[in-house]
Amino acid sequence: MIDLLHAWLVAPFDYGFMRRAVVGGLALSLAAPPLGVFLVLRGMSLIGDAMAHAILPGVALGFLLAGFSLPMMSLGGVLFGLAMALLAGAVSRMGGQREDAAMASFFIISLAAGVMLISLGGSSVDLTHVLFGSVLAINSTALLLIAAISSAIVLTLSVIFRALVVECLDPLFLRGQSRRSGWVHSVFLGLLVLNLTAGFQTLGTLMAVGLMMLPATSARFWSQRLEGLMGIAVVLAMMASTGGLLLSYHLDLPSGPSIILLAGAGYFFSALFGRYHSLAARFRRRAEPLARD
């Protein structure tokens, strides 16, 4: 039994590419879920998906200029993602359109533009790599970049944490207390772009948002406190990233989809058996009056 557990859980990490992949996944699991929790609390869950597509043209430009150079592709993704966020905000303020509607419009345009650029400058293999990532191909440079971005996100979140909480609960109060309240939202969007840029190398631009949102939405079934939501979301993301890598290694499956599907399985389990708002919780509430009778 011990030999079987060692072969399944420990032996795969004898390989350097597996160690780099799991460290990169754990780094993303620390930074992404707290952002997802704030997106859920702010009613902006689909904004994360829109931002993930918005970085694609910048990644594609970096690819066209320097090939598979992670620094150039990341720089392009960050710049283009921030530009799309600013444009969506400007359109929302000038035209009175909701920011999520403006963001959705820009992300559709960005997705089409990014796919077109990669198709013109590369092959279908290149397009697949950018869209779906390759966590097992992380090198030392990519790992350092992911770790640096994740650390910067965690530190920045700790600095603006109280302002983000106030903005989630009472944005009008924050605006009344400070003229710089708009910077909180801008910094938060910037952190989203940074996280998605770090995640595209491992999960691709289409699925990088999965490690951000699925653990965060799953955590809502287990806790009603902000600290609990973040802690549970981080643990679920770590379990999904590590478990997905092990599944992909042993069953010869694509690593990125394995990670996201395992996170999705966690979501369905939470929706069925979670402590709050789940199917099991609904049955418990119906059974309590009967038990008292």
C-alpha positions in Angstrom: 0.0 0.0 0.0 2.8 2.4 0.9 4.6 1.5 -2.3 1.5 2.2 -4.3 0.9 5.6 -2.6 4.6 6.5 -3.2 4.3 5.5 -6.9 1.2 7.6 -7.4 1.9 10.7 -5.2 5.6 11.0 -4.8 7.5 9.3 -7.6 6.2 11.6 -10.4 8.0 14.6 -8.7 11.3 12.9 -9.2 11.3 14.6 -12.6 12.3 18.2 -12.8 9.5 19.3 -15.1 6.9 17.9 -12.6 8.5 19.8 -9.8 8.5 23.1 -11.7 4.9 22.5 -12.8 3.7 21.9 -9.3 5.5 24.9 -7.8 4.1 27.1 -10.6 0.6 25.7 -9.9 0.9 26.3 -6.2 2.1 29.8 -6.7 -0.9 30.6 -8.9 -3.1 28.9 -6.4 -2.0 31.4 -3.7 -2.7 34.5 -5.8 -5.6 33.6 -8.0 -8.4 32.4 -5.7 -8.5 35.6 -3.5 -9.0 37.7 -6.6 -11.8 35.3 -7.6 -13.4 35.7 -4.2 -13.5 39.5 -4.6 -14.9 39.1 -8.1 -17.7 36.9 -6.8 -18.5 39.3 -3.9 -18.5 42.3 -6.3 -20.9 40.5 -8.8 -18.2 40.6 -11.5 -17.6 36.9 -12.0 -17.7 37.1 -15.8 -15.2 40.1 -15.8 -12.4 37.6 -15.1 -13.3 35.6 -18.2 -13.5 38.8 -20.3 -10.1 39.9 -19.0 -8.6 36.5 -19.8 -9.5 37.0 -23.4 -8.5 40.6 -23.5 -4.8 39.7 -22.9 -4.7 37.4 -26.0 -3.8 40.1 -28.6 -0.9 41.3 -26.5 0.4 37.7 -26.0 0.0 37.2 -29.7 2.0 40.3 -30.6 4.8 39.2 -28.2 4.8 35.8 -29.9 5.0 37.4 -33.4 7.9 39.7 -32.3 10.0 37.2 -30.3 8.5 33.7 -30.7 7.9 31.8 -27.5 9.6 34.3 -25.3 7.7 34.4 -22.0 8.9 37.9 -20.9 7.8 39.4 -24.2 4.5 37.6 -24.3 3.8 38.5 -20.7 4.7 42.1 -21.3 2.4 42.3 -24.3 -0.4 40.6 -22.3 -0.1 43.0 -19.4 -0.1 46.1 -21.6 -2.9 45.0 -23.8 -5.0 43.8 -20.8 -4.6 47.1 -19.0 -5.5 49.0 -22.2 -8.7 47.0 -22.6 -9.7 47.6 -19.0 -9.1 51.3 -19.3 -11.0 51.5 -22.6 -13.9 49.5 -21.2 -14.0 51.9 -18.2 -13.9 54.9 -20.5 -16.7 53.6 -22.7 -18.8 52.9 -19.6 -18.3 56.3 -18.2 -18.9 58.2 -21.5 -21.7 56.2 -22.9 -23.5 55.1 -19.7 -23.1 51.5 -20.6 -22.5 49.0 -17.8 -18.8 48.1 -17.4 -19.4 44.4 -17.8 -21.2 45.0 -21.1 -18.4 47.1 -22.4 -15.8 44.5 -21.2 -17.7 41.7 -23.0 -17.7 43.6 -26.3 -13.9 44.3 -26.0 -13.2 40.7 -25.0 -14.9 39.3 -28.1 -12.9 41.7 -30.3 -9.7 40.8 -28.5 -10.3 37.1 -28.8 -10.8 37.3 -32.5 -7.8 39.6 -33.0 -5.5 37.4 -30.9 -6.5 34.2 -32.8 -6.0 36.0 -36.1 -2.6 37.3 -35.2 -1.3 33.9 -34.0 -2.8 32.2 -37.0 -1.0 34.6 -39.4 2.3 34.3 -37.7 2.4 30.6 -36.5 0.9 27.2 -36.8 -2.1 25.4 -35.2 0.3 24.0 -32.6 1.4 27.6 -31.6 -2.3 28.6 -31.4 -3.1 25.6 -29.2 -0.1 26.3 -26.9 -1.2 29.9 -26.4 -4.9 29.2 -25.9 -4.5 26.1 -23.7 -1.0 26.5 -22.2 1.5 23.8 -21.3 2.1 23.6 -17.6 4.6 20.7 -18.0 6.8 22.9 -20.2 7.5 25.5 -17.6 11.2 26.4 -17.4 13.1 28.1 -14.7 12.5 31.6 -16.3 8.8 31.0 -16.4 8.7 29.7 -12.9 10.5 32.8 -11.6 8.2 35.1 -13.4 5.1 33.3 -12.1 6.5 33.3 -8.5 7.3 37.0 -8.8 3.9 38.0 -10.1 2.1 35.9 -7.6 4.1 37.4 -4.8 3.4 40.9 -6.0 -0.3 40.1 -6.2 -0.5 38.8 -2.6 1.5 41.7 -1.2 -0.6 44.3 -3.1 -3.8 42.6 -1.9 -2.7 42.8 1.7 -2.1 46.6 1.3 -5.5 47.4 -0.3 -7.4 44.6 1.4 -9.5 46.8 3.7 -10.4 49.2 0.9 -11.5 46.3 -1.3 -13.7 44.9 1.4 -15.3 48.3 1.9 -15.8 48.7 -1.8 -17.5 45.3 -2.0 -19.9 46.1 0.9 -20.5 49.8 0.5 -18.9 51.4 -2.6 -20.8 54.7 -2.1 -19.3 55.1 1.4 -15.8 54.6 0.0 -16.4 57.2 -2.6 -17.6 59.6 0.0 -14.6 59.0 2.2 -11.9 59.4 -0.4 -11.5 60.9 -3.8 -9.0 58.2 -4.7 -11.6 55.4 -4.4 -11.4 54.9 -8.2 -7.8 53.8 -7.8 -8.9 50.8 -5.8 -10.9 49.5 -8.7 -8.1 50.2 -11.1 -5.5 48.5 -9.0 -7.8 45.5 -8.6 -8.2 45.2 -12.4 -4.4 45.5 -12.8 -4.0 42.6 -10.4 -6.4 40.6 -12.5 -4.4 41.3 -15.6 -1.2 40.3 -13.9 -2.6 37.1 -12.6 -4.0 36.1 -15.9 -0.8 36.9 -17.6 1.1 34.7 -15.2 -1.5 31.9 -15.7 -1.5 31.8 -19.5 1.8 29.9 -19.6 0.5 27.1 -17.5 -3.3 27.0 -18.4 -3.5 29.1 -21.5 -5.5 32.3 -22.0 -8.8 30.4 -22.3 -8.5 28.5 -19.0 -6.3 30.7 -16.8 -9.5 32.2 -15.3 -10.6 28.7 -14.2 -8.1 28.5 -11.3 -9.3 31.9 -10.2 -13.1 31.4 -10.3 -13.9 27.7 -9.7 -12.3 27.5 -6.2 -13.8 30.9 -5.3 -17.3 29.8 -6.3 -16.9 26.4 -4.6 -15.8 28.1 -1.3 -19.2 29.9 -1.2 -20.8 26.6 -0.3 -18.5 26.1 2.7 -18.1 29.4 4.5 -19.8 32.8 4.9 -16.8 34.7 6.2 -14.4 36.4 3.9 -11.3 34.9 5.6 -12.9 31.4 5.3 -13.8 32.0 1.7 -10.2 32.9 0.8 -8.6 30.1 2.8 -10.9 27.4 1.4 -10.5 28.7 -2.1 -6.7 28.6 -1.9 -6.8 25.0 -0.5 -9.1 23.9 -3.2 -7.0 25.5 -5.9 -3.8 23.8 -4.5 -5.6 20.4 -4.5 -6.8 20.9 -8.0 -3.4 22.0 -9.4 -1.5 19.2 -7.7 -4.1 16.5 -8.3 -4.6 17.6 -11.9 -0.9 17.3 -12.6 -0.8 13.8 -11.0 -3.8 12.7 -13.1 -2.2 14.0 -16.3 1.0 12.2 -15.5 -0.5 8.8 -14.7 -3.3 8.8 -17.2 -1.5 10.6 -20.0 -4.0 13.5 -20.1 -3.5 17.1 -21.0 -2.4 18.9 -17.9 -4.3 22.2 -18.1 -7.7 20.7 -18.7 -7.0 18.1 -16.0 -6.4 20.8 -13.5 -9.5 22.8 -14.4 -11.8 19.7 -14.6 -10.6 18.6 -11.2 -11.5 22.1 -9.9 -14.8 21.7 -11.6 -15.4 18.4 -9.9 -14.7 20.2 -6.6 -17.4 22.8 -7.5 -20.0 20.1 -8.2 -19.1 18.3 -5.0 -19.5 21.6 -3.1 -22.8 22.4 -4.7 -24.1 19.0 -3.7 -22.7 18.6 -0.2 -21.5 22.0 1.0 -22.4 23.5 4.3 -24.3 26.5 2.9 -26.7 26.9 -0.1 -26.0 23.4 -1.4 -28.5 20.6 -2.2 -27.6 18.8 1.1 -28.1 22.0 3.1 -31.5 22.5 1.5 -32.5 19.0 2.6 -31.2 19.6 6.1 -33.3 22.8 6.4 -36.4 20.9 5.3 -35.7 18.0 7.7 -35.2 20.2 10.8 -38.9 21.2 11.3 -39.9 17.5 10.8 -37.4 16.4 13.4 -38.8 18.9 15.9 -42.3 17.7 15.3 
